[in-house]
Amino acid sequence: MRLSTFVHDGRRQVGVVGGNTVTALDLTPTEELAGVLSLAERVHAGAPLPATRGAPIVLAEVALEAPLPRPRRNLFCVGRNYHAHAKELRESVFRNSTADAQSWPIVFTKVPETVVGPGATVRMPVHVSRQIDYEAELAIVVGRGGRDIPRERALEHVFGYTIVNDVTARDVQMRHQQWDLGKSFDGFCPMGPWIVTADELDGGNTRVRCWVNDELRQDAHTRDLIFDIATLIQTCSRGITLLPGDVIATGTAAGVGMGFTPPKWLQHGDVVRIEVDGIGTLSNPFVEEAR
């Protein structure tokens, strides 16, 4: 099932996408404001998903938003989780890093205000950074929450999967050593176009690709993750209660702008398009922020 948050006739709604249409679900106004988060909360509570209401609407007639328009708290994000990407960064500005990406996942966060939807314009604050980069990622959305989740039960806690672009200001990331500031500028986490439920997608067996304009930059398979999805859920829940709607971005593949010689930073007018097999396409234009 593909679950979307969208606006139609000025009203935010949540619906099921099928083909080129979306059919709204029968939710309260408060639930609609929360987007697909309200459905993850229903799963956590053991309640069924609501029935649909009204006739299907053609997708071209709605404005898709991020499926989780405003996550309840920071997103969990994993760094250097593909073997080839860890290698490309180890040979760049991270060559003097003492962090061992093979023993434990590197986990950082992005604030909720980073999240924007498919098609939204990402404004690059060039007065703060001129080294803005893209990172195509598969993201896990938690349904049933929990703490100290064992690896062998971890996938039972997955509500579904979506796409995120972990946009990063590399100079800010390196300047502060810890990554949160360089990852958390407003709009630096495009998300969407919807959430595909876990019963319809094997997140550990799908392909992630990224184009900047028409140039293919990233092309990888989630079979190549250093730490698989179950391990990431186990790790993030160690001593921390995961909540319904929590997002865990699983890491990006080789081919980021920083990995090229010279680096290929995002420029005014670039369009970043990410495709994940079994989910769809997330595309966003990037522009320099006027001051």
C-alpha positions as a Markdown table, in Angstrom:
| # | Residue | x | y | z |
|---|---|---|---|---|
| 1 | Met | 0.0 | 0.0 | 0.0 |
| 2 | Arg | 1.3 | 3.5 | -0.9 |
| 3 | Leu | 0.2 | 6.1 | 1.7 |
| 4 | Ser | 0.4 | 9.8 | 0.9 |
| 5 | Thr | -0.2 | 13.1 | 2.5 |
| 6 | Phe | -1.6 | 15.6 | 0.0 |
| 7 | Val | -3.5 | 18.9 | -0.3 |
| 8 | His | -6.7 | 19.1 | -2.4 |
| 9 | Asp | -9.0 | 22.1 | -2.5 |
| 10 | Gly | -7.0 | 23.7 | 0.3 |
| 11 | Arg | -7.3 | 20.8 | 2.7 |
| 12 | Arg | -4.6 | 18.4 | 3.9 |
| 13 | Gln | -5.7 | 14.8 | 3.6 |
| 14 | Val | -4.2 | 11.3 | 3.8 |
| 15 | Gly | -4.8 | 8.7 | 1.2 |
| 16 | Val | -4.0 | 5.5 | -0.6 |
| 17 | Val | -2.3 | 5.9 | -4.0 |
| 18 | Gly | -3.2 | 3.5 | -6.7 |
| 19 | Gly | -2.0 | 4.0 | -10.3 |
| 20 | Asn | -2.5 | 7.7 | -11.1 |
| 21 | Thr | -5.1 | 8.4 | -8.4 |
| 22 | Val | -5.3 | 8.8 | -4.7 |
| 23 | Thr | -8.3 | 8.0 | -2.5 |
| 24 | Ala | -8.7 | 9.8 | 0.8 |
| 25 | Leu | -8.9 | 8.0 | 4.1 |
| 26 | Asp | -11.7 | 8.7 | 6.6 |
| 27 | Leu | -9.7 | 10.5 | 9.3 |
| 28 | Thr | -10.4 | 13.3 | 11.8 |
| 29 | Pro | -9.2 | 16.8 | 11.0 |
| 30 | Thr | -6.5 | 16.4 | 13.7 |
| 31 | Glu | -5.3 | 13.2 | 12.2 |
| 32 | Glu | -5.2 | 14.8 | 8.7 |
| 33 | Leu | -2.9 | 17.5 | 10.0 |
| 34 | Ala | -0.4 | 14.9 | 11.2 |
| 35 | Gly | -0.3 | 13.2 | 7.8 |
| 36 | Val | 0.6 | 9.6 | 7.6 |
| 37 | Leu | 2.0 | 9.8 | 11.1 |
| 38 | Ser | -1.6 | 9.3 | 12.3 |
| 39 | Leu | -1.7 | 5.9 | 10.5 |
| 40 | Ala | 1.6 | 4.8 | 12.2 |
| 41 | Glu | 0.1 | 5.7 | 15.5 |
| 42 | Arg | -3.0 | 3.6 | 14.7 |
| 43 | Val | -0.7 | 0.6 | 14.0 |
| 44 | His | 1.2 | 1.2 | 17.3 |
| 45 | Ala | -2.2 | 1.1 | 19.1 |
| 46 | Gly | -3.3 | -2.0 | 17.4 |
| 47 | Ala | -6.1 | -0.3 | 15.5 |
| 48 | Pro | -7.0 | -1.0 | 11.9 |
| 49 | Leu | -6.4 | 1.5 | 9.2 |
| 50 | Pro | -9.5 | 3.6 | 8.4 |
| 51 | Ala | -11.8 | 3.1 | 5.4 |
| 52 | Thr | -11.6 | 5.2 | 2.3 |
| 53 | Arg | -14.0 | 8.0 | 1.6 |
| 54 | Gly | -15.1 | 9.8 | -1.6 |
| 55 | Ala | -14.0 | 9.1 | -5.1 |
| 56 | Pro | -10.4 | 8.7 | -6.3 |
| 57 | Ile | -8.7 | 11.9 | -7.2 |
| 58 | Val | -6.2 | 12.2 | -10.1 |
| 59 | Leu | -2.7 | 12.7 | -8.7 |
| 60 | Ala | -2.1 | 15.6 | -11.1 |
| 61 | Glu | -4.9 | 17.5 | -9.3 |
| 62 | Val | -3.3 | 17.3 | -5.8 |
| 63 | Ala | -0.2 | 18.7 | -4.2 |
| 64 | Leu | 1.8 | 15.9 | -2.6 |
| 65 | Glu | 3.5 | 16.8 | 0.7 |
| 66 | Ala | 6.1 | 14.9 | 2.7 |
| 67 | Pro | 4.2 | 11.9 | 4.0 |
| 68 | Leu | 5.3 | 13.0 | 7.5 |
| 69 | Pro | 4.9 | 16.8 | 7.1 |
| 70 | Arg | 6.4 | 17.5 | 10.5 |
| 71 | Pro | 8.0 | 14.5 | 12.3 |
| 72 | Arg | 7.3 | 14.5 | 16.1 |
| 73 | Arg | 11.1 | 14.7 | 16.8 |
| 74 | Asn | 14.5 | 14.5 | 15.1 |
| 75 | Leu | 15.1 | 12.0 | 12.4 |
| 76 | Phe | 17.7 | 9.2 | 13.1 |
| 77 | Cys | 20.3 | 9.2 | 10.3 |
| 78 | Val | 23.1 | 6.7 | 9.6 |
| 79 | Gly | 26.4 | 7.8 | 8.2 |
| 80 | Arg | 28.8 | 5.8 | 6.0 |
| 81 | Asn | 26.6 | 2.7 | 5.7 |
| 82 | Tyr | 27.5 | 1.5 | 2.2 |
| 83 | His | 30.9 | -0.1 | 1.8 |
| 84 | Ala | 31.8 | 1.9 | -1.4 |
| 85 | His | 30.6 | 5.2 | 0.2 |
| 86 | Ala | 32.7 | 4.6 | 3.3 |
| 87 | Lys | 35.7 | 4.0 | 1.1 |
| 88 | Glu | 35.1 | 7.2 | -1.0 |
| 89 | Leu | 34.8 | 9.3 | 2.2 |
| 90 | Arg | 37.8 | 7.6 | 3.9 |
| 91 | Glu | 39.9 | 8.8 | 1.0 |
| 92 | Ser | 38.6 | 12.4 | 1.1 |
| 93 | Val | 38.2 | 14.9 | 4.0 |
| 94 | Phe | 37.5 | 12.0 | 6.4 |
| 95 | Arg | 40.9 | 10.4 | 5.9 |
| 96 | Asn | 42.1 | 11.4 | 9.4 |
| 97 | Ser | 38.9 | 10.3 | 11.1 |
| 98 | Thr | 39.3 | 7.8 | 13.9 |
| 99 | Ala | 35.7 | 6.6 | 13.7 |
| 100 | Asp | 35.4 | 2.9 | 12.8 |
| 101 | Ala | 32.4 | 2.6 | 10.4 |
| 102 | Gln | 32.7 | -1.2 | 10.5 |
| 103 | Ser | 32.1 | -1.8 | 14.2 |
| 104 | Trp | 29.1 | 0.4 | 15.1 |
| 105 | Pro | 26.7 | 2.5 | 13.0 |
| 106 | Ile | 27.4 | 6.2 | 12.9 |
| 107 | Val | 24.2 | 7.8 | 14.0 |
| 108 | Phe | 23.3 | 11.5 | 13.9 |
| 109 | Thr | 20.1 | 13.5 | 13.7 |
| 110 | Lys | 18.3 | 16.1 | 11.5 |
| 111 | Val | 15.7 | 18.4 | 13.1 |
| 112 | Pro | 12.0 | 18.1 | 12.0 |
| 113 | Glu | 12.2 | 21.5 | 10.2 |
| 114 | Thr | 14.4 | 20.0 | 7.6 |
| 115 | Val | 11.5 | 18.0 | 6.1 |
| 116 | Val | 9.9 | 19.2 | 2.9 |
| 117 | Gly | 7.9 | 17.4 | 0.3 |
| 118 | Pro | 8.4 | 16.1 | -3.3 |
| 119 | Gly | 8.8 | 19.0 | -5.7 |
| 120 | Ala | 9.5 | 21.5 | -3.0 |
| 121 | Thr | 12.3 | 24.0 | -3.7 |
| 122 | Val | 15.3 | 23.5 | -1.5 |
| 123 | Arg | 16.9 | 26.9 | -0.7 |
| 124 | Met | 20.6 | 26.8 | -0.3 |
| 125 | Pro | 21.9 | 29.3 | 2.3 |
| 126 | Val | 25.0 | 30.2 | 0.4 |
| 127 | His | 25.9 | 32.9 | 3.0 |
| 128 | Val | 26.5 | 30.0 | 5.4 |
| 129 | Ser | 27.8 | 27.3 | 3.0 |
| 130 | Arg | 29.1 | 26.9 | -0.6 |
| 131 | Gln | 29.6 | 23.2 | -0.2 |
| 132 | Ile | 26.1 | 21.8 | -0.3 |
| 133 | Asp | 25.8 | 18.1 | -1.2 |
| 134 | Tyr | 23.0 | 15.5 | -1.9 |
| 135 | Glu | 22.6 | 12.0 | -0.3 |
| 136 | Ala | 20.0 | 9.6 | -1.7 |
| 137 | Glu | 18.6 | 7.3 | 1.0 |
| 138 | Leu | 16.0 | 4.7 | 1.8 |
| 139 | Ala | 14.3 | 5.6 | 5.1 |
| 140 | Ile | 12.5 | 3.3 | 7.6 |
| 141 | Val | 9.3 | 4.6 | 9.2 |
| 142 | Val | 8.6 | 3.0 | 12.6 |
| 143 | Gly | 5.1 | 1.7 | 13.2 |
| 144 | Arg | 5.0 | -0.2 | 16.5 |
| 145 | Gly | 7.4 | 1.5 | 18.9 |
| 146 | Gly | 9.6 | 0.0 | 21.5 |
| 147 | Arg | 12.8 | 0.0 | 23.5 |
| 148 | Asp | 15.7 | -2.4 | 23.4 |
| 149 | Ile | 14.2 | -4.1 | 20.3 |
| 150 | Pro | 16.0 | -7.4 | 19.6 |
| 151 | Arg | 17.3 | -7.7 | 16.1 |
| 152 | Glu | 15.3 | -10.9 | 15.3 |
| 153 | Arg | 12.1 | -9.0 | 16.0 |
| 154 | Ala | 13.1 | -5.6 | 14.6 |
| 155 | Leu | 11.3 | -5.9 | 11.2 |
| 156 | Glu | 8.0 | -6.3 | 13.1 |
| 157 | His | 8.4 | -2.6 | 14.1 |
| 158 | Val | 8.6 | -1.3 | 10.5 |
| 159 | Phe | 5.5 | 0.5 | 9.3 |
| 160 | Gly | 7.0 | 1.2 | 5.9 |
| 161 | Tyr | 9.6 | 2.9 | 3.8 |
| 162 | Thr | 10.1 | 6.2 | 2.0 |
| 163 | Ile | 12.8 | 8.2 | 0.3 |
| 164 | Val | 14.8 | 11.0 | 1.8 |
| 165 | Asn | 17.6 | 13.3 | 0.5 |
| 166 | Asp | 20.0 | 13.9 | 3.4 |
| 167 | Val | 21.2 | 17.3 | 2.1 |
| 168 | Thr | 24.4 | 18.3 | 3.7 |
| 169 | Ala | 26.5 | 21.4 | 4.0 |
| 170 | Arg | 29.9 | 19.7 | 4.0 |
| 171 | Asp | 32.0 | 22.7 | 5.2 |
| 172 | Val | 29.7 | 23.2 | 8.2 |
| 173 | Gln | 29.6 | 19.4 | 8.8 |
| 174 | Met | 33.5 | 19.3 | 9.0 |
| 175 | Arg | 33.9 | 22.6 | 10.9 |
| 176 | His | 31.8 | 21.4 | 13.8 |
| 177 | Gln | 33.0 | 17.8 | 13.8 |
| 178 | Gln | 29.6 | 16.6 | 15.0 |
| 179 | Trp | 27.3 | 16.6 | 12.1 |
| 180 | Asp | 23.9 | 18.0 | 13.3 |
| 181 | Leu | 24.4 | 21.6 | 12.2 |
| 182 | Gly | 25.6 | 20.8 | 8.7 |
| 183 | Lys | 22.7 | 18.4 | 8.2 |
| 184 | Ser | 19.9 | 20.5 | 9.8 |
| 185 | Phe | 19.4 | 23.6 | 7.7 |
| 186 | Asp | 15.7 | 24.4 | 6.9 |
| 187 | Gly | 14.5 | 22.2 | 4.0 |
| 188 | Phe | 17.5 | 19.9 | 4.0 |
| 189 | Cys | 15.5 | 16.7 | 4.1 |
| 190 | Pro | 13.2 | 16.3 | 1.1 |
| 191 | Met | 11.0 | 13.3 | 1.8 |
| 192 | Gly | 8.4 | 11.3 | -0.3 |
| 193 | Pro | 6.6 | 10.9 | -2.5 |
| 194 | Trp | 4.8 | 8.6 | -0.1 |
| 195 | Ile | 5.3 | 5.7 | 2.3 |
| 196 | Val | 5.2 | 2.1 | 1.0 |
| 197 | Thr | 4.0 | -0.3 | 3.7 |
| 198 | Ala | 6.4 | -3.0 | 4.8 |
| 199 | Asp | 4.3 | -5.8 | 3.5 |
| 200 | Glu | 4.9 | -4.5 | -0.1 |
| 201 | Leu | 8.6 | -3.8 | 0.0 |
| 202 | Asp | 11.7 | -5.6 | 1.2 |
| 203 | Gly | 13.8 | -2.7 | 2.2 |
| 204 | Gly | 16.9 | -4.9 | 2.4 |
| 205 | Asn | 16.6 | -5.8 | -1.2 |
| 206 | Thr | 16.0 | -2.8 | -3.4 |
| 207 | Arg | 17.9 | -0.3 | -5.6 |
| 208 | Val | 18.7 | 3.3 | -4.8 |
| 209 | Arg | 19.7 | 5.8 | -7.6 |
| 210 | Cys | 20.3 | 9.5 | -7.8 |
| 211 | Trp | 20.6 | 11.9 | -10.6 |
| 212 | Val | 21.7 | 15.5 | -10.5 |
| 213 | Asn | 20.0 | 17.1 | -13.6 |
| 214 | Asp | 20.5 | 14.2 | -16.1 |
| 215 | Glu | 23.7 | 12.8 | -14.7 |
| 216 | Leu | 23.5 | 9.6 | -12.8 |
| 217 | Arg | 25.6 | 10.1 | -9.7 |
| 218 | Gln | 24.6 | 7.2 | -7.3 |
| 219 | Asp | 23.5 | 3.7 | -8.1 |
| 220 | Ala | 23.5 | 1.1 | -5.3 |
| 221 | His | 21.6 | -1.8 | -3.8 |
| 222 | Thr | 20.5 | -2.0 | -0.1 |
| 223 | Arg | 22.0 | -5.5 | -0.1 |
| 224 | Asp | 25.3 | -3.7 | 0.2 |
| 225 | Leu | 24.5 | -1.9 | 3.5 |
| 226 | Ile | 27.2 | -2.4 | 6.1 |
| 227 | Phe | 24.5 | -2.5 | 8.9 |
| 228 | Asp | 21.2 | -3.9 | 7.7 |
| 229 | Ile | 17.7 | -2.6 | 8.6 |
| 230 | Ala | 17.2 | -4.9 | 11.6 |
| 231 | Thr | 20.6 | -3.9 | 13.1 |
| 232 | Leu | 19.8 | -0.2 | 12.7 |
| 233 | Ile | 16.5 | -0.6 | 14.5 |
| 234 | Gln | 18.1 | -2.6 | 17.3 |
| 235 | Thr | 20.9 | 0.0 | 17.6 |
| 236 | Cys | 18.6 | 3.1 | 17.7 |
| 237 | Ser | 16.4 | 1.5 | 20.3 |
| 238 | Arg | 19.1 | 0.6 | 22.7 |
| 239 | Gly | 18.0 | 2.5 | 25.8 |
| 240 | Ile | 15.9 | 4.7 | 23.7 |
| 241 | Thr | 12.1 | 4.2 | 23.1 |
| 242 | Leu | 11.3 | 4.4 | 19.4 |
| 243 | Leu | 7.9 | 6.0 | 18.7 |
| 244 | Pro | 5.5 | 5.5 | 15.9 |
| 245 | Gly | 6.4 | 7.7 | 13.0 |
| 246 | Asp | 10.1 | 7.8 | 13.9 |
| 247 | Val | 12.3 | 7.9 | 10.8 |
| 248 | Ile | 15.6 | 6.1 | 10.4 |
| 249 | Ala | 17.5 | 7.1 | 7.3 |
| 250 | Thr | 19.7 | 4.1 | 6.3 |
| 251 | Gly | 22.7 | 5.9 | 4.8 |
| 252 | Thr | 23.8 | 6.9 | 1.3 |
| 253 | Ala | 25.7 | 5.2 | -1.4 |
| 254 | Ala | 29.0 | 6.2 | -3.2 |
| 255 | Gly | 28.7 | 9.1 | -5.7 |
| 256 | Val | 28.1 | 12.1 | -3.5 |
| 257 | Gly | 29.4 | 15.4 | -4.7 |
| 258 | Met | 32.2 | 15.4 | -2.1 |
| 259 | Gly | 33.5 | 12.2 | -3.5 |
| 260 | Phe | 34.5 | 13.6 | -6.9 |
| 261 | Thr | 37.8 | 15.3 | -7.8 |
| 262 | Pro | 37.2 | 18.2 | -7.8 |
| 263 | Pro | 34.0 | 18.0 | -5.7 |
| 264 | Lys | 30.6 | 18.6 | -7.5 |
| 265 | Trp | 28.7 | 20.8 | -5.1 |
| 266 | Leu | 25.1 | 21.6 | -5.9 |
| 267 | Gln | 24.6 | 24.7 | -7.9 |
| 268 | His | 21.7 | 27.2 | -8.4 |
| 269 | Gly | 19.1 | 25.6 | -10.6 |
| 270 | Asp | 20.2 | 21.9 | -10.1 |
| 271 | Val | 17.4 | 19.3 | -9.8 |
| 272 | Val | 18.1 | 16.2 | -7.7 |
| 273 | Arg | 16.0 | 13.2 | -8.6 |
| 274 | Ile | 16.1 | 10.0 | -6.5 |
| 275 | Glu | 14.5 | 6.7 | -7.4 |
| 276 | Val | 14.1 | 3.7 | -5.1 |
| 277 | Asp | 12.7 | 0.6 | -6.7 |
| 278 | Gly | 9.3 | -0.3 | -5.2 |
| 279 | Ile | 8.7 | 3.2 | -3.9 |
| 280 | Gly | 9.0 | 5.8 | -6.7 |
| 281 | Thr | 10.7 | 9.1 | -7.4 |
| 282 | Leu | 11.6 | 12.1 | -5.2 |
| 283 | Ser | 12.6 | 15.1 | -7.2 |
| 284 | Asn | 13.5 | 18.6 | -5.9 |
| 285 | Pro | 15.0 | 21.8 | -7.4 |
| 286 | Phe | 17.8 | 23.6 | -5.6 |
| 287 | Val | 18.2 | 27.4 | -5.7 |
| 288 | Glu | 20.5 | 29.9 | -3.9 |
| 289 | Glu | 18.7 | 31.6 | -1.1 |
| 290 | Ala | 18.3 | 35.3 | -1.6 |
| 291 | Arg | 19.2 | 37.6 | 1.2 |
